[in-house]
């Protein structure tokens, strides 16, 4: 990676009229939708422009993506998607599930670069609704499973695993044998797509032989009103512990989960959920004791964090296994957060560092019987960029400087940002002393400091490390959504 003094930065600030991303909702159906809704969106008052197509370049004047590292280049993999929102690798051959906002699940076959329609959900795709998130939980034969098998053969009662223990291993259920795909969507009635049923999470089984999805099961039914924005929708599978994390925004509600102390009781909004593959609360969730002590707080059993305005990005640090997220501010203070169990992100009272808010004490925030904890973001943009996905680059194919560090995407500019994690992986480190002091990019110069690439053709909705070790980038467009990857320059 070239030094800061040597790098060539071309940072283009574009003033554009943008339309807010529309996400369609979903009902399980293999029938192709005949009347996909328009993807053009209206900007809501006081609403950060998120997941919105930039001004369309003509076919003869497509912008060329500029990277901060001259040893790397962007390679187009495929294009022609209609408003793609999320992607996940599946199987052992580099194939991918790619979601279109209007409800279609596309299987991209890596070997011959072909596309197959696997599912078509019936969704309502107004504003930020639609088919929003996907991830895959692979069939695992890991050390955890091996330990259980060995304990059974040795008649052991307790097996230490990473500081925890599994009791009565002889009665533990056999390890799962299926690979699951999970989908987050805003489901609508088949008869009338304006009739919204809910934000829902479905689980499907993957058949690697014929590359199909079957046995769709509803595992979580979440609120959808009043909406229509702040649905969240990102999913991430924790393969080590076989948990699923999912995030939902505030849906414009004002309750305890939005830090109104006298607001409505916990209602599954503004939260990151951590669940088992069947939708039940994950063991060790931070609010389990609170949920059991008071029936009014029963919903807390599924929560891992709360106080979140809206989010389009979740990632797990491959070294510490701690969750990180991105969070969207109204017009300023988009955030990157390190999300520990019981995390209260502070919305609607706090966005960005608490010292820049009107809050004088964390006591102003809702705390569920001492099980909550507030922490400032590890980084904020002073002016919102429409932050979307976050990815720990878990490879060395692009160079050691990037390995196990963070890429983040945005919607407003089509930019990628790069951040180096500090030594104890509790935050980020910067070459700019002013960024190090306040952890806020307050001006163009400080934003440039963390900008890795500019001029992707439109909003970036997802970034993933591929099984080939390269970084894959999904861009949003009503008809010309694209999948690219960042690779080393050809010698």
N, C-alpha and C positions, 0 to 999 in steps of 0.2 A: 504493500500500500504506500503510495507516495506521501511525502510529508506535507504538512499544512502549507509550508512555504513554497513547495513545488507544484502543488496541485492546481489544476485549472478549473476554476469554478465559473460556470455560466448560470447565473441565477435570474430567472425571468419571472417578474411579478406581473401577473395578468389580472386586469380588472375585467370581470366577466359577469354576465347575468347567468345564474345557475338555477336549476330546478331541483328540488329536494327528491331524493331517491324514493321510488315507489316500490314497495315490496308486496307481491300478491299472496293471498292466503291459500290454504291447501286442504283438500279432501282426497283420500287415497283413490286414485283412478289411473288406469293405464290408457285411457282414451285421450288422444291429442286434443288440447283445447282449440276450439275453432275461432274464438274471438278474444285473443289476448288483449288485455287492457292497455291503453296508452301509457307509455312510461314517462311522458312529460309530467313534471310536477310543479307545484306552486310552493313558493317560499313562505313558510308560516311566520307570523310576527314573532320577533324576539328569538328566532330559531336558527341555530347554527346550520349552515348548509353542509349536509353530510351525505355521502354517497350520491353525489350529483354529477351528471356528465358535464365536462367542461365545454366551452365553445367548440363546436365541431370543426375540425380542420378539413379542408377539401381533400379529395383523393390525390390531387396533384401537389398538395402542400402539407403533407403529414409531418408533424414535428418529429425531430430526431431526438431520442432520449439521450441526455448527457449524464455521464457518470463521473463521480469525483475521483475514481481510480482508473487511470488510463490503461491499466493492465487487464481491465475487464470490459465486456461488451454485452449488449442486450440482443438476444436471439429470439425471434418470433417462433412460437411453437405451433399455434393454430389460432384462428379467429372466426368471427361470424356468430358469436353468442349474442343472445338477446338479453341485455341487462343482467349479466352474471353477478352473483352475490357472494358465493363461497365455493370452496373446493376442498377435496380431501383425497389423498392417495389411498388406493385399495388394491389388495392382492400383492403379488410378488414381481410384477412385470412393469411397474411404473404407470399403471392405469390410474385414472382419476374419476371421481364423481364431481361434476360441476353443476351448480344450481343456477337456474334462471329465475328471475324474480316472479315471473308469471306462473311458476309452479312446476316446471319441467326439470327432471333429474336426468342429466346426460352422462353417459359413460364414455370417457375419452380413452380409446385404445392406443396406448403408446406405440406399439409395434408398427402399426400401419397408419397412425394418425387419423383414424376414423372415429365417428361419433355415433352412439346408439342411444336412443331414448329408452330409459328404463322405467320411469314412473312419471305420471303427471298429476300433481295434486291440484285440488280445487281451492284456490286461494283468493282472498281479497288483497289487492295490491295497491291500495290507495296510500299515498305518502310513503311512510317507511314500512308498511306492511308487506307481507309476501312470503315466499320461500327464502328463508334467511340464513340458516346455518346448517352445517353438516360436519360430522367427524366419524371416524371409524375406530372401533375397539377390536383389535386383532385377537384371534385365538392365541393364547400364550402358554408356553411351557417354560416358565421362568424359575428363578431360584426359589421363589415363594412356593410354587406348586411342588417343586422337587423336595423342599423341606417337609411338606406335608406328607408326601409319599414315603420319604425315609422314616418319618416319625411313625407312620402306620406300621411299617415293616419292623420297626424296633420297639413298638408298643410304648412310645413316648407320649406323655400327656401334654407337654408344653414345648413349643419350638420358638426360640428367639428369632425375630426377623426385623432387623433394622431398628432395634430398640423397643419393639413391641413384642407381644407374644400371642400365639393362637392356642386357646385352651381347648381341651377335649378334641384333639385333632382326629381321633379315630372316628368321630361322628361328623366331621366336616364334610359338606357336600362335595362331590367330585368337581374338579375344575371344569369350567365351561368349555365346550368344544366348538362353538360357533363364533364366527366373525360377525360383529354387528355394525350396522350403519345407523346413525341417529340423525334425525332431521328436525329442525325447528321451523315452524311455519305459522302463518296467520290463516287458519282454516275458515272456509266459507261454505255456505249451503250449495249443493250441486244445482238446486233449482234456481237459486238467486244469489249470485256472488256478492251482492251488496249486504246480504245477511251474514254477518260475521259471527263465527262460532267461538273463537278463542285463539289465543296463541298457544300452540300445542307442540309437544315433542313426541315423535314416533320412533320406534325401534324396528328395524328390518334385519333379517338374516341374509347374509351374503353367501351365494353358492359359487365357489371359484371355478367349478367345472364348466358351467354354462354361462358364467358371469351374469347372474341375475339376482334380484332382491325379492324376498318373499316374506310371508308371515308378518305383515305390518301390524304393530301393536301400539296403541296409545299408552304412553307411560306417564305423561304429565300434562295437565290441563291448566293453563295459566290465564290471567285476565287479559282483556283486549280493549276495554273501554275505560275512559272516554276516547283515548287515542287522539288522532290516528297515528301520531308519531311516538317516538321513544319506546319502540317495541324491543330494542336490543336484538337478540337473535343469534349471537355467536355461541357455538358449542366447542368444547375441547374434551377429548377423552384422556384420562389419566391411566395409561396402560399398566403402570406399575401396581396401582391399587385397585384398578378396574372400577373407577368412579367416572362420572360425567359431570363436568361443570357447564352451566348455562347461565347466560345473563339476560335480564329483562330490565328495561328502563322504567321511568316513573309513570308513563302513560298519562302524564299531566295530573296526577293525583297529589294530594297533600295530606299525608298521614304520618304515623309514627316512623315509617320507613323512610320518609323524606325529612325526618328530624323536626316534625311538628309534635311537641310533647303532648298536646291535647288533641292530636289528630286521630284519625281512624286507626283501628288495630291492624297488625301486620296482615297484608293482603296480597302477597306474592308480587309486589312491584318494587322497583329500585333495588333489586337483589341479584347476587350471584348465588345460584343454587348448586349444591353438591349432592348427587344422588347415585344410587346403585343402578345397574343396567335395567332393573325392573321398575325404576321410578321411586323406590323407597329411599328414606334419608340415609346418607352414608354414615357408617359407624364413626364416631369421633367428631361429628359436626359440632361446632362451638356452642350452639344454643340448645342442644338436646335436653340438658337439665332444666333450662328455663321453660321449654315447651312442655315438659312433663309436670312441672310444678304449678302451671296455670293454664287452664283450657283456653283462655283468651289468646294465649301465645302459641297455640298448637302448630301454626304454620311455620314457626321459627325452626322447627326440627330439620327442615330441608335447607336452611340458609347457611352460607359460608361467609357472606358479607352483605352490607346494605348501604343505603345512603348514596346510591349511584344514579346520576341523572340519566345517562344513556351510554351504551358502550357497543363498539364494533370490534373489540379485540381482547382475546384471552390467550395467555401463553404460560407454559410451565418451564421454569429454569431446569435444564437437564442435569445440572450439577447439584443444586440444593433441593430440587423438587418443590420449590415455592411458587405459588401462582402470582402472575403479574397481569395487569389489565391496562387498557386505555379507556379514557372517559371524556365525553364531549361536553364542553362548556357552552353556555348560551351564545356568547359572542367573544368571550375571552376565557383563558385558563383551561384549554384542553389539557388533559393530564396523562401521565404515565404513573401507575401506582404499583407498589409491591403489596400484595394482598395476603396478609396473614389471617389466620382463623379469627372470626369475630370482627373483622375490619369494618369500620363505619367511615365511608368516604366523605361524609359531611353535607351532601346536597340535602336540602336547598339552602342551607345556612352558609356553607363554605364551598368555594371552588378555588383551586390554586392554594398557595400557602395560607395558613390560617391567619398569619399576621397581616395579610393584605385584605382581610375581610372585616366585617363589623363585629365579629365575635371576639370577645375578650377572654373566653375560657372554654375549654372543651366541655365544661359542665352545661353549656347552652345546648349541647347535642343530646339526642336520645341515647340512653344507655340501658340495655336490657339486663337488669339485675347484675351489673358488674361484669358481664360477659363480652362487652363491646370494647373496641379500642380504635381511637382515631390516630391517623398519621398523615403528615403532609405528603403530597406527591413527591416522587423522586425527580420529576421534571414536569414543567408546564410551559405551554406556549402562551405568552401574554395576549396575543391576538389569535383567536381560534383558526385552525387550519382544516377543521373537519377530520380529525384524526380517526383512522379506521383500525386496521389490523396491526398486531404486534407479533414478532416471531424471533425466537432464539435460533440463531443459525447454527445448527448442530452438525457441522461438517468442516473439513479443512480444504475443500476443493477450490475455494476462492482465495485462500491464503490464511495463514494462522492468525492474522490480526482480526479476522472476523469470527473465528471459531468461538462458539458459546457466548457471543455478544448479540446485540439486539438490532433488528431492523423494524421500523415502524412506517406505516403508510398514511397518506391523507387523501381526502376526497376533493378538497377545494382546488388543489393545484396539480394533482398527479405526481406528487413528490414522494420519494423514499428518504427516510432519515436513518442515521446510524448512530448507535450509542455503545460505548464501552462500559461494561460492568466493572465496578470497583473490586478491590481484592477480596473483601469478605462477602461480596455479592449481596450487599444490603442497599445498594444504590448505584449511581452512575458517576463516572469521572470525566472531566472536561479539561481541554487545554486552555480555554479562556477563563481567566480568574474570576470575571464577573459572573459567568455561568456557574462556576463552582461555588460562589458565595451565596447566590440566591436561588439557583436551580430554575430560573425562569428566562426564557428567550424573549426579551422585551422589545427587540428591534430587528431590522433586517440583517444586520451584521451577526447578531447572536443566532438568528435562525439559520443563516448560512453556515455557521460553525458546525451545525449538526445535520446539514443537508447532504445526503449521499448522491441523490440523482434528481434531475428535473426533467420535465417535459415528457413524461409518459403520456400517451395520447388522450387519456381521460382519467376519471377518478379511479383510484386503486381500492378494490374491495377485499382482497385477500393476498397474503404472501405465505409461502410454505417452503421449507427445505425439502427438496425432492430426494428420493432414494438414490439418485445418481450424484447427490451431493451439491447440486446447483440450487440457486434461489429462484423460485417460480413466483410470478407476479400476475394477478388477474385484474383486468381493467374493465370498467363498467361503461356500456354504451347500449342504446336501444337496439341496434342491429349489428354493430361492429365490435362487440366486446371481444377482448383478446386475452390469450395466455402467452406470456413470454417467460424466458428464463435468463438469468444473469450468469455468464460463463467467462472463463479466461479468454483473453484475446488469442486468436489463432496466430501462431508464430509463422 
